[in-house]
Amino acid sequence: MVIDMEEITWSNIKLNEGEAAARGTQIKSILDIKDNAPISAEQLKYMKENFAEYKEQDNTLQTFLDSITDFEDAAEWLSRNAYSLGAAFNLLNYDFLKQPFGGFGL
């Protein structure tokens, strides 16, 4: 399945859209953003400036945050293209995803 995402113009490095969306999901998880609530520019700035306290989840997230050149555009893009983990876990409860023998998932 190919996901059609918008072009990334808010970073000073070339980002893969899928990786950027995954970073947005990681940020939502760290900030405990649920139910696909949007990420704000202020939250992204906070993460960039205070990421040291979340270092155990780095995976080069600091590089991603440092690459953001337009926080408003980044927040809008990530809000549209990144999902909260809560939404992903809720999706697993839909009957059409149930597997034989009571399992869940795709």
Secondary structure, DSSP 8 states (H G I E B T S, - for coil): ---------SBSS---HHHHHHHHHHHHHHTT--TT----HHHHHHHHHHGGGGGGG-TTHHHHHHHBS-HHHHHHHHHHH---HHHHHHHTTSGGG--GGG----
